[in-house]
Amino acid sequence: MGLYSVPGGDTAQALVSTVESFSNLSGVVAHSAVQIMSMVKSSVENILRLSSTSLRLGVSDSFFPDNPLRAGYHVGIGAEAGSIDGTRLWLVNGTLREGPDPMVASPYRKHDYFVVQVERVEVRHDWAALPGIASYSEQFDAVLAEGTGTAAKRERLRLMWPGFDAALRGSVQLTARQAAKIATDVAEDLKRRLEALDQGNPFEDKSSDPDLNGLDATRFELAAVPDHVAPVDAVMPVAPFG
């Protein structure tokens, strides 16, 4: 990651191209996140490919099994690494300070710098809208709403599950642990609805399980699936519907 200096005229042209790209989208909301993300990516590349662009500040690191990405802060300072005494640097409320300890340290003014915070997120709350996954909300809903018995619904879900499983595993926007947790949560929620349908009237409060009472088992929505059913370290369920 880094800060680059770019000549003003070239930057303006790149930004104009970006605005033109977005203006061609009639109703941005209707377009997929992948389309919009691709436009942002290409716009950034247009700037970074300029021949007169130069790196001013940067943070260089490599992440591998013995050195995983960790939550915390990265600080980039516009100076040679050997000229910086890291033992005198402190980060206080997002501001880099220098001194013998953080209590008496003063704001760092020797060189330009930037601070980047890396936050680890165990649960991704927008997963239901991700490309390749969102369409299953309507598909699962249609299965539960159709006028067939629970055995037929369970068979339909059994046939659909490998595709949903593959969509989760193949998403570049989900970690393996996130995909496993989502699969477990969705499978449990669908099975709860099948159980409610097995008991007869899905709207009648007669189940010994309080979570099933008042549950509309004929409807389903990915975004409404509880995210606390499965532990964060869950494993991918295997054939949850037989």
C-alpha positions in Angstrom: 0.0 0.0 0.0 1.3 3.5 -0.6 0.7 7.1 -1.5 1.6 8.2 -5.1 2.3 11.6 -6.6 0.5 12.2 -9.9 0.7 15.2 -12.2 -2.4 17.3 -11.9 -3.4 17.2 -15.6 -3.1 13.4 -15.9 -5.1 13.0 -12.7 -7.9 15.2 -14.0 -8.1 13.2 -17.2 -8.2 9.9 -15.3 -11.0 11.2 -13.0 -13.0 12.5 -16.0 -12.8 9.0 -17.5 -14.1 7.6 -14.2 -17.0 10.0 -14.0 -17.9 9.2 -17.6 -17.9 5.5 -16.9 -20.3 5.8 -14.0 -22.5 8.2 -15.9 -23.2 5.5 -18.4 -24.8 3.4 -15.7 -28.5 4.2 -15.7 -29.6 3.4 -12.1 -26.4 2.3 -10.4 -28.3 0.4 -7.8 -29.5 -2.0 -10.4 -26.0 -3.0 -11.4 -24.0 -5.7 -9.7 -21.3 -4.9 -7.2 -18.9 -6.7 -9.5 -19.6 -4.2 -12.3 -19.1 -1.2 -10.0 -16.0 -2.7 -8.4 -14.5 -3.4 -11.8 -14.9 0.3 -12.8 -13.3 1.4 -9.6 -10.4 -1.0 -10.2 -9.8 0.1 -13.7 -9.9 3.8 -12.7 -7.2 3.2 -10.1 -5.2 1.3 -12.7 -5.5 4.2 -15.1 -3.8 6.4 -12.5 -1.1 4.0 -11.5 -0.1 3.2 -15.1 0.8 6.8 -15.8 4.5 7.1 -16.7 5.0 10.1 -14.4 3.5 8.5 -11.3 6.0 7.9 -8.5 5.7 6.3 -5.1 6.2 8.7 -2.2 5.3 6.7 0.9 4.7 3.0 1.1 4.3 0.0 3.4 5.8 -3.3 2.1 5.0 -6.6 3.7 4.4 -10.2 2.6 1.8 -12.5 4.2 2.3 -16.3 4.3 1.5 -19.1 6.7 4.1 -18.2 9.3 3.3 -14.5 8.9 -0.4 -14.1 8.5 -2.3 -10.8 8.1 -2.9 -9.5 11.6 -5.3 -6.9 13.0 -3.5 -3.7 13.9 -1.9 -0.7 12.4 0.6 -0.2 9.5 2.6 3.1 9.5 4.3 4.3 6.3 7.0 7.0 6.9 8.7 9.0 4.1 12.2 8.1 5.2 14.8 5.4 5.0 14.0 2.5 7.4 17.5 2.7 9.0 16.9 6.4 9.9 13.8 5.7 12.0 14.1 4.7 15.7 11.0 2.6 16.1 11.5 2.4 19.9 10.5 6.1 20.2 7.4 6.0 18.0 3.9 5.7 19.5 0.5 5.7 18.0 -1.9 7.7 20.1 -5.5 8.1 18.9 -4.5 7.5 15.3 -1.7 10.1 15.5 2.0 9.1 15.3 4.0 10.6 18.2 7.7 10.5 19.1 9.3 10.3 22.5 10.5 8.1 25.3 6.9 7.0 26.2 3.4 7.7 24.9 2.5 10.0 27.8 5.2 12.6 27.0 5.6 12.0 23.3 5.0 14.9 20.9 3.4 14.7 17.4 5.8 13.3 14.8 6.9 16.0 12.4 10.2 14.9 10.9 8.7 13.2 7.8 5.4 12.7 6.0 3.6 9.6 7.2 0.3 7.7 6.9 -1.5 5.2 9.2 -3.6 2.3 8.0 -5.7 0.2 10.4 -6.3 -3.4 9.5 -9.4 -4.8 11.2 -10.2 -8.5 11.3 -13.8 -9.3 10.7 -15.0 -12.8 11.7 -18.5 -12.5 10.3 -19.3 -10.7 7.0 -22.8 -9.3 7.4 -23.3 -8.4 3.7 -22.7 -12.0 2.4 -26.3 -12.5 1.4 -26.0 -9.9 -1.4 -22.7 -11.2 -2.8 -22.6 -12.1 -6.5 -23.4 -15.8 -7.2 -25.0 -16.2 -3.7 -27.9 -13.7 -3.7 -29.9 -15.6 -6.3 -30.3 -18.6 -3.9 -32.5 -16.5 -1.6 -35.3 -16.6 -4.1 -34.6 -20.2 -5.1 -34.8 -21.5 -1.5 -37.9 -19.3 -0.9 -39.6 -20.8 -3.9 -39.0 -24.4 -2.7 -40.5 -23.7 0.7 -43.5 -21.8 -0.8 -44.5 -24.5 -3.3 -47.5 -26.6 -2.5 -45.6 -29.9 -2.1 -44.9 -32.1 0.9 -41.8 -31.7 3.1 -40.3 -34.8 1.6 -40.4 -33.3 -1.9 -39.1 -30.0 -0.5 -36.2 -31.7 1.2 -35.3 -33.5 -2.0 -35.4 -30.3 -3.9 -33.1 -28.7 -1.3 -30.8 -31.7 -1.5 -30.4 -31.2 -5.2 -29.8 -27.5 -4.9 -27.4 -27.6 -2.0 -24.2 -28.6 -4.0 -24.6 -25.5 -6.1 -25.0 -23.2 -3.1 -22.0 -24.9 -1.4 -19.9 -24.4 -4.6 -21.0 -20.7 -4.7 -19.8 -20.1 -1.1 -16.6 -22.0 -1.6 -15.8 -20.2 -4.9 -16.5 -16.7 -3.7 -13.3 -14.6 -3.6 -15.0 -12.3 -1.1 -15.4 -14.9 1.6 -12.8 -16.7 3.6 -13.1 -20.5 4.1 -14.2 -20.0 7.7 -16.9 -17.5 6.7 -18.2 -19.7 3.9 -18.4 -22.7 6.4 -20.3 -20.6 9.0 -22.7 -19.3 6.4 -23.4 -22.8 5.0 -24.1 -24.1 8.5 -26.4 -21.2 9.4 -28.4 -21.5 6.2 -28.7 -25.3 6.5 -29.9 -25.1 10.1 -32.4 -22.4 9.2 -33.8 -24.4 6.3 -34.1 -27.5 8.4 -35.9 -25.6 11.1 -38.5 -24.5 8.6 -38.9 -28.1 7.3 -39.4 -29.3 10.8 -42.1 -26.6 11.3 -43.8 -27.7 8.1 -43.7 -31.3 9.3 -45.7 -30.4 12.4 -48.6 -29.2 10.3 -49.8 -25.6 10.3 -46.5 -23.5 10.1 -48.2 -20.5 11.8 -49.6 -22.4 14.8 -47.7 -22.0 18.1 -47.6 -25.6 19.3 -44.0 -26.6 19.0 -41.9 -27.5 22.0 -39.1 -25.6 20.4 -39.7 -21.8 21.1 -37.7 -20.9 18.0 -40.3 -22.6 15.8 -43.4 -20.9 17.3 -44.8 -18.3 15.0 -42.2 -19.1 12.3 -43.4 -18.6 8.8 -41.9 -21.8 7.4 -43.2 -21.2 3.9 -40.9 -18.1 3.3 -37.2 -17.8 3.3 -34.6 -15.0 2.9 -30.8 -15.3 3.1 -30.5 -11.9 4.7 -32.8 -12.9 7.5 -30.7 -16.0 8.5 -29.4 -15.6 12.1 -25.7 -15.2 12.1 -25.2 -16.7 15.6 -26.4 -20.3 15.0 -23.0 -21.7 14.0 -19.7 -21.0 15.7 -17.1 -18.9 13.9 -14.9 -22.0 13.4 -17.7 -24.1 11.9 -16.9 -26.6 9.1 -18.8 -27.0 5.9 -21.9 -29.2 6.4 -21.9 -32.4 4.3 -25.2 -33.3 2.6 -27.4 -31.5 5.2 -30.6 -32.7 3.5 -29.6 -36.3 3.0 
